[in-house]
Amino acid sequence: MFMLAMLYHEGTAVRRDDALAFDYLMRASLSGSPDAQLFLGRSYESGKGREADRNEAIKCFAAAAAGGQPAGILLPQPLYGPPGEVRAHDPEGGALMGLREVMDRASSGDPRAQCAMGYYYYKGDGVNRDLDRAFQWFDMAAGLGDPEGECNAAYMLVHAEGTNANLDEAVRMYTHSAESGWVQSMFNLAHMYSDGLGVEQDWGKAILWYTKAYEGGSVPAAYRLGVIYEEGRGTEQNLPKALELYEKCAGKDYDPALVRLGIMAYEGRGMPKNPDRAAKLFFRASKDNDDKALLWLGKLSLSGEGMVKSQNNARKWLKKASMRGNAEAKEILEKI
């Protein structure tokens, strides 16, 4: 069946017919031929013989790869946080890369392509999600000193995804990655020190790495630093510094910072008391259904500070907060 498909695909001894070639490739693919799965993927990718379908192409390439035939996946841009979305960019110039080219690079020891393989299996985009394989690819890249691979492998070691938990090894990987300039590793390493995960709790090192991550552009790191300075954890309380950091995060519409800033405005801590501004900040955060913002909008509706006093509106906000698991909102609802 596959040979017939190739005859029509290449126009050898018969008139070339992409549609008929596609039909024979489909039949051979369903019978388990890795070669047919590879060429079927190329047909989906190019749109020859049928309408182009990138998702189907990915599935075919993955099936071909599982059967031992070279295939490929999308090379991702660096992600912020746990492994997730697969993206299609070359690490050097941002150009789109072919799926087969990435697999070839990964197999020949390219750590960036190996990271791409890790994202692919972690996400399960087009194939069954396989955390074991995801970790293996990230760990392979990490073994070559790739800071992104180290970050993602360390994340999976902390959360026991695709491997057994190993906090000591995670700290080692995060440290090397952070020292190599990978911002997410700086943030994660700071978290390990602030919470005492795999290391003794050390607020000095936590502040150091949160600061480096913040300087590298991390909004969550700026927020964590704000909390540290607001509450005086491991350092003297510094409300002006906390406010400065929260304001920077608020400029990026970071909900936790909007809520913290709103509470400080309502209570008059570090600034004059301003319920009107507090209500506006809580409302901005409520657009993303932040449960704390919804709670505060309910409380302000009950008191009439910064908002029209209305028990009906209060119930509306509190119900939304309660539905998102906010225990305080549930308690207030039971009393009104």
N, C-alpha and C positions, 0 to 999 in steps of 0.2 A: 504493500500500500504506500509506504514511504517512497519507494523508488518510482512508482507511478506519479506521485506528487512532484518529485524532482524533475521528471520528464516534462510535465506540463509547466512547471515553474521556470525551467531553463529553455523550453522550446526545443528539446532534443528529440529528433525523430517524429515529433508531433508539433502541431501549431501551439505556440505559447498561449496558456489560458490561466490567468491568475485566480479566477474564481474556481475553476475545476481543481487547480493545485491546492487551493485553500480547503476545498471539500475533502480531498484525499489526505491532506495533512491533519485535518480534524479527526478523521477516522483512525489514522495511524496513531495519533496522539492519545485517543481514548483507549487504544490497545496497550498503551504504556511505553511507546517508543520515545526515548529521550531526544533523539535526533529530530523526530517529528515535532515534539514539544518546543524545541529550540526554534525551528523554522516557522512554526505556527506563531510563536511569540514575535518573530520578526515581521510576519504578515500583519499581525495586530498593530505592531509598532509603526509600520510604514503605511498601513492602509491599503496594501495590495490584496486584491481579491475580496475585500470587504471594507467596511468603514473602520478607520483607526480607532483603537480602544486601548488606552495605556494601561488601565487596570487589568484587563485580560492579558496583555503582553507580560505584565509583571508575574501573573499567576503561571503563565506558560514557562517563562524563564526560570522561575523557582522550581517548577516540576522537573524541568530539564536538568537543573543543577543538582536536584536530589537524586536524579538518575545517573549522575556522573558526567553530564554534558556541560561544557562551559556556558555560563549565562551571566547575568549581571543585575545590579540594582541601582537605585538612585543614590548618588552621593549626597550626604546632608551638609547643610551649613552647621556650624557649631550651635548646639542647643543650650538653653539656659534652664537648668533644673534636671530632673530625672530624664533618662532617655525617652524619646518620644517620636516626634514627627520626622519623617524622612523627606529630605529636600534634594533638589537636583542641581548642584553647583560644583564646579571644579574648585579644589582648594587653592589653586594658584591664581586663577583669573576670574572666577565666578561664572565661567561658561558652562552650559549644559553638557553633561557627559552621557554617553550611551550606556545602557545597562550592562552589556557584555564587557565593555571596557573596564568598568569598575570591578567586576568579578575577576577579570584577568589581573588587574592591579592588586586586588586583595590576595589572590592566590600566589602572586609573585612577591608578596611581602610589603606592600604599600600600607602603612598604618592608617592613613586617611581612608583608604578604601575598606580596610578592615573595620574601622569605626562605622562606615556606612552599612556594612553587613550586620553589625551589631544593632544599629537602629532598626534596620529592616526586620530582623527577627523579634526585637523587643516590641515593635509596634504591631507586628502581624499584618502588615499592609500587603494584601494580595496572597498571603500564605497563612497557614496556621501559626499563631503566635508561639514562639519557642524561646523561653527565657534561658534555657541551658545553652542553646546555640548563641544567643545574644551575648551572654557572659563570655563564652569562649572567644568570640570575635573581639570584644572589647579588651579582654585580658591579653589577647595576642598583640593588639595594638599597644597596650600598656607595656608589654614586655619589650617593645621596641622604643620605649620612652615617650610615646605620644601622650601629651598632657590631657587631651580630650578622652582618649581611651582609658587613661588612668582614672580620670574623674568618674566616668561612667561605670567602670569595673568596681571602683571603690563604693559608689552608690549602691550597687547590687550586693556587694559584700556586707554593707551595713544593714540592708533590708532583707538579706537572705533570699534574693531573687535569682534563680538559676544557679545558685551555689550555696554552700553553707556560710553562715554568718562568720565573719572574721574581722573584728574591729581593729585589731593591731595592724593587719595588712591594709585595711582601708585607710587608717591614719597615715601609714607609710606612703601609700599611693597619692592621697590627697596632698600630703606635704610636698612630694616631688613635683606634682602637677602645679600646685600653687606657686612653688618657687620658680617654676618655668613660665609663670605668668597667666595661668588659666584662671579667670575670674571666678567661675562657679566653684572651683576647688578651694579658692580662698574663702569664699562664703561658707562652704560645707565644713572646711577645717575649723573655721571660727566657731561654727555651731558645735562641733565635737568638743572643743575646749570650753565653751560656755556651759554645756550640759554634762561634761565629764564622760563622754562616750569614747571608750577605748583609751582614754588618757585621764590623768588627774585634772579636775576642774581648774582652769587657769584663766581668770578674767583678763589678765594682762595680755596673754596671747590671743584670747578671743577678740579683744579690742583691736589688737594689732592687725589681725587678719580681716576683721570686718572693715577696718579703715582702708586697708589695701583694696578690698573688693569694692568698697564705695568709690575709691579713687579710680577704680577701673570701670565705673559706670553702673554698678549694681544698686538698683533702687531698694530691694529688700535689705541689703547690707546697711544702707543709710537709715532705714527704719529701725533695724536692730540696734544700731548705734544710738539712735534717738531714745529708744526704750532704756538702754543702759545708762545714758546720761540723765534721763528723767527720773529713774528710780535709784540711781547711785549704786549700780551693781559693779563692784570691783574698782570703783573710782568715786570721786566726790560727785554729789548731785550737781548737775549743771543745766538748769532749765533753759537759759538762753541758747545753749548749744543744742539741746533737745528740740527746741522750737525751730531753730534754723534747719535742722535735719528733716523734721516733719514737714516744714514748708516746702523743701526741695522735693520730697516724696509726693506731697499734695499737688505740686505742679505736674506730676506724672499721673495724677488720679489714682494713687495707690491707696486703696480703701482702708487698710489698717491705720495708716498715717492720718487720713482724713478724720477717722473716728477719734484717735488720740488727740489730735489738734482740736477737734470739736469739744472734747471733754475739758481740755485745758482752757478753752475760750469760755465755756459755760461756768467753770469753777473759778476762773480768774487766776489761774496758776501760771506765773511767768508772763502774764499780760493782763490788762484790765478785763474784768468780767464782761462778756459780750454774748448773751444768749442768742441774739439775732444771727451773729456770725456762726455760732455753734450749730444752729438749726440748718443754715445753708450748707455747712460742711457735712452734717449728717445726711442731708438730702442727697448730696453728690454721691456719697458712699452707698446710699440706699438703692441707687439705680442698678447696682450690681447685686442687690439683695443681701448686702452684708447684714448679718443678724444683729450685730451690736448697734449699727446705725439705725436699723428699724426699731430696736428697743428704745433708743434715745428719742426718736421721733414720737414714739408712743408716750414716753414720759413727759416730753415737752408739751404734747397735746393735752395731757392731763393737767399740767401746771399752768399752761398758757404763757410760758416764757419763750419768747422768740417765735411763737406760733399762736394761731387762734386756739383758744381753749375749747376743746371739743372731745367729749367722752366717746362719741361715735368714731371720730378720726383716730383717737387713741386706740380703740379696740382694733381698728383696721391695721394699724402699724404693729400693734402687739401680736395680733394673730399671725401676721406674716413672719415676725421674729420667732414666735413659738413654733411655727411650722418648720423653721430652719434649725430647730433644736435649742433655742435660747431658753434656759430654765427660768431666768429672772422674769422674762416676758410672760411665761406661763403662770408664774406665781401672781403677778400683778393682775392678769386677766381673771384669775379665780377670785380676786378681791373686789373687782369693780362690776 
